[in-house]
Amino acid sequence: MNAFIPLIYGLFLFGSLSCYSLHAFFNIPIVLAATMPALIGSFIPFNKQHKHHPYAAIYTGCFAGMCSVATVSALWEFIFIAAIGTLLYIKSINLFEGFGGRLGGIAFTCSALFVLLKGMLWV
């Protein structure tokens, strides 16, 4: 379990940064930019003890990476968003069964919390 949290964090960060980068820097439509890293990530073999969670972390990160270029634009912001998203993902594993809306809800919540905190603390 010790390697589980860093793995989820890294994959969440990978999903969000790759989705955002594809859209912001290469002008790929946002839905396609979200599906490309998720598709590539689905072919990565992970340890069976982690079950489906590494793939779900990539997908959740991709959802979070769909945020507006005007809202989030720096690497440190994605690092912070990934930390919030990882915490929410880990805490919600036993709260909600299945994935119906959970991954998108986590992505929205972590992005919204970041924007709220950024507005309160840095602006």
C-alpha beads as a LAMMPS data file, in Angstrom:
LAMMPS data file: protein, C-alpha beads

123 atoms
122 bonds

1 atom types
1 bond types

-500.0 500.0 xlo xhi
-500.0 500.0 ylo yhi
-500.0 500.0 zlo zhi

Masses

1 110.0

Atoms # bond

1 1 1 0.000 0.000 0.000
2 1 1 2.999 2.307 0.476
3 1 1 3.634 2.547 -3.276
4 1 1 -0.078 2.864 -4.079
5 1 1 -0.511 6.553 -3.230
6 1 1 2.559 7.768 -5.207
7 1 1 1.450 5.602 -8.136
8 1 1 -2.041 7.104 -8.136
9 1 1 -0.591 10.604 -7.771
10 1 1 1.838 10.137 -10.663
11 1 1 -0.804 8.710 -12.961
12 1 1 -3.306 11.427 -12.058
13 1 1 -0.639 14.043 -12.817
14 1 1 0.265 12.286 -16.080
15 1 1 -3.372 12.236 -17.183
16 1 1 -4.047 15.875 -16.357
17 1 1 -0.799 17.273 -17.790
18 1 1 -0.954 15.254 -20.990
19 1 1 -4.594 16.153 -21.653
20 1 1 -3.984 19.835 -20.944
21 1 1 -0.778 19.920 -23.020
22 1 1 -2.371 18.265 -26.032
23 1 1 -5.169 20.812 -26.002
24 1 1 -3.256 23.963 -25.022
25 1 1 -0.064 23.515 -27.035
26 1 1 -1.094 21.332 -29.976
27 1 1 -4.669 22.638 -30.466
28 1 1 -6.162 19.148 -30.317
29 1 1 -9.890 19.280 -29.466
30 1 1 -10.385 18.816 -25.728
31 1 1 -12.388 15.590 -25.921
32 1 1 -9.805 13.981 -28.194
33 1 1 -7.022 15.340 -25.957
34 1 1 -8.643 13.576 -23.000
35 1 1 -9.102 10.270 -24.780
36 1 1 -5.573 9.949 -26.163
37 1 1 -3.697 9.614 -22.826
38 1 1 -6.497 7.453 -21.447
39 1 1 -6.244 5.115 -24.427
40 1 1 -2.454 4.941 -24.236
41 1 1 -2.638 4.407 -20.476
42 1 1 -5.011 1.497 -20.912
43 1 1 -2.212 -0.512 -22.533
44 1 1 0.239 -0.053 -19.633
45 1 1 0.474 -3.235 -17.559
46 1 1 0.158 -2.620 -13.825
47 1 1 0.517 -4.911 -10.846
48 1 1 -2.641 -6.994 -10.383
49 1 1 -2.806 -6.058 -6.685
50 1 1 -3.711 -2.474 -7.670
51 1 1 -6.732 -3.769 -9.616
52 1 1 -8.314 -1.083 -11.832
53 1 1 -7.144 1.913 -9.796
54 1 1 -4.129 2.967 -11.919
55 1 1 -6.314 3.162 -15.029
56 1 1 -9.012 5.051 -13.153
57 1 1 -6.397 7.534 -11.901
58 1 1 -5.301 8.259 -15.477
59 1 1 -8.911 8.763 -16.572
60 1 1 -9.625 11.037 -13.624
61 1 1 -6.506 13.043 -14.374
62 1 1 -7.632 13.410 -17.976
63 1 1 -10.972 14.756 -16.786
64 1 1 -9.170 17.256 -14.536
65 1 1 -6.892 18.227 -17.427
66 1 1 -9.910 19.356 -19.413
67 1 1 -9.941 22.602 -17.420
68 1 1 -9.768 25.988 -19.093
69 1 1 -6.425 27.406 -20.224
70 1 1 -7.465 30.685 -18.558
71 1 1 -8.006 28.970 -15.201
72 1 1 -4.934 26.762 -14.881
73 1 1 -1.715 27.403 -16.770
74 1 1 1.345 26.529 -14.663
75 1 1 2.965 23.251 -13.709
76 1 1 2.721 23.943 -9.968
77 1 1 -1.037 24.323 -10.367
78 1 1 -1.325 20.846 -11.854
79 1 1 0.897 19.460 -9.120
80 1 1 -1.491 20.933 -6.544
81 1 1 -4.596 19.752 -8.418
82 1 1 -3.136 16.237 -8.670
83 1 1 -2.485 16.229 -4.909
84 1 1 -6.087 17.220 -4.175
85 1 1 -7.394 14.723 -6.736
86 1 1 -5.283 11.894 -5.351
87 1 1 -6.504 12.595 -1.832
88 1 1 -10.127 12.621 -2.995
89 1 1 -9.629 9.452 -5.033
90 1 1 -8.017 7.558 -2.144
91 1 1 -10.677 8.721 0.319
92 1 1 -13.552 7.821 -2.015
93 1 1 -12.432 4.260 -2.791
94 1 1 -14.535 2.825 0.032
95 1 1 -17.272 5.473 -0.092
96 1 1 -18.644 4.875 -3.560
97 1 1 -18.992 1.562 -5.324
98 1 1 -18.332 1.514 -9.056
99 1 1 -17.341 4.459 -11.192
100 1 1 -20.661 6.011 -12.221
101 1 1 -19.852 9.700 -11.957
102 1 1 -17.187 9.271 -9.290
103 1 1 -14.204 9.968 -11.539
104 1 1 -15.736 13.059 -13.102
105 1 1 -16.938 14.214 -9.699
106 1 1 -13.440 13.900 -8.273
107 1 1 -11.964 15.792 -11.230
108 1 1 -14.516 18.584 -10.930
109 1 1 -14.145 18.828 -7.157
110 1 1 -10.348 18.973 -7.163
111 1 1 -10.308 21.570 -9.962
112 1 1 -13.023 23.654 -8.302
113 1 1 -11.275 23.484 -4.911
114 1 1 -8.031 24.607 -6.515
115 1 1 -9.678 27.559 -8.275
116 1 1 -11.420 28.528 -5.024
117 1 1 -8.202 28.323 -2.998
118 1 1 -6.241 30.161 -5.672
119 1 1 -8.823 32.942 -5.728
120 1 1 -8.824 33.245 -1.945
121 1 1 -5.070 33.059 -1.385
122 1 1 -3.260 34.351 -4.449
123 1 1 -5.523 36.952 -6.047

Bonds

1 1 1 2
2 1 2 3
3 1 3 4
4 1 4 5
5 1 5 6
6 1 6 7
7 1 7 8
8 1 8 9
9 1 9 10
10 1 10 11
11 1 11 12
12 1 12 13
13 1 13 14
14 1 14 15
15 1 15 16
16 1 16 17
17 1 17 18
18 1 18 19
19 1 19 20
20 1 20 21
21 1 21 22
22 1 22 23
23 1 23 24
24 1 24 25
25 1 25 26
26 1 26 27
27 1 27 28
28 1 28 29
29 1 29 30
30 1 30 31
31 1 31 32
32 1 32 33
33 1 33 34
34 1 34 35
35 1 35 36
36 1 36 37
37 1 37 38
38 1 38 39
39 1 39 40
40 1 40 41
41 1 41 42
42 1 42 43
43 1 43 44
44 1 44 45
45 1 45 46
46 1 46 47
47 1 47 48
48 1 48 49
49 1 49 50
50 1 50 51
51 1 51 52
52 1 52 53
53 1 53 54
54 1 54 55
55 1 55 56
56 1 56 57
57 1 57 58
58 1 58 59
59 1 59 60
60 1 60 61
61 1 61 62
62 1 62 63
63 1 63 64
64 1 64 65
65 1 65 66
66 1 66 67
67 1 67 68
68 1 68 69
69 1 69 70
70 1 70 71
71 1 71 72
72 1 72 73
73 1 73 74
74 1 74 75
75 1 75 76
76 1 76 77
77 1 77 78
78 1 78 79
79 1 79 80
80 1 80 81
81 1 81 82
82 1 82 83
83 1 83 84
84 1 84 85
85 1 85 86
86 1 86 87
87 1 87 88
88 1 88 89
89 1 89 90
90 1 90 91
91 1 91 92
92 1 92 93
93 1 93 94
94 1 94 95
95 1 95 96
96 1 96 97
97 1 97 98
98 1 98 99
99 1 99 100
100 1 100 101
101 1 101 102
102 1 102 103
103 1 103 104
104 1 104 105
105 1 105 106
106 1 106 107
107 1 107 108
108 1 108 109
109 1 109 110
110 1 110 111
111 1 111 112
112 1 112 113
113 1 113 114
114 1 114 115
115 1 115 116
116 1 116 117
117 1 117 118
118 1 118 119
119 1 119 120
120 1 120 121
121 1 121 122
122 1 122 123
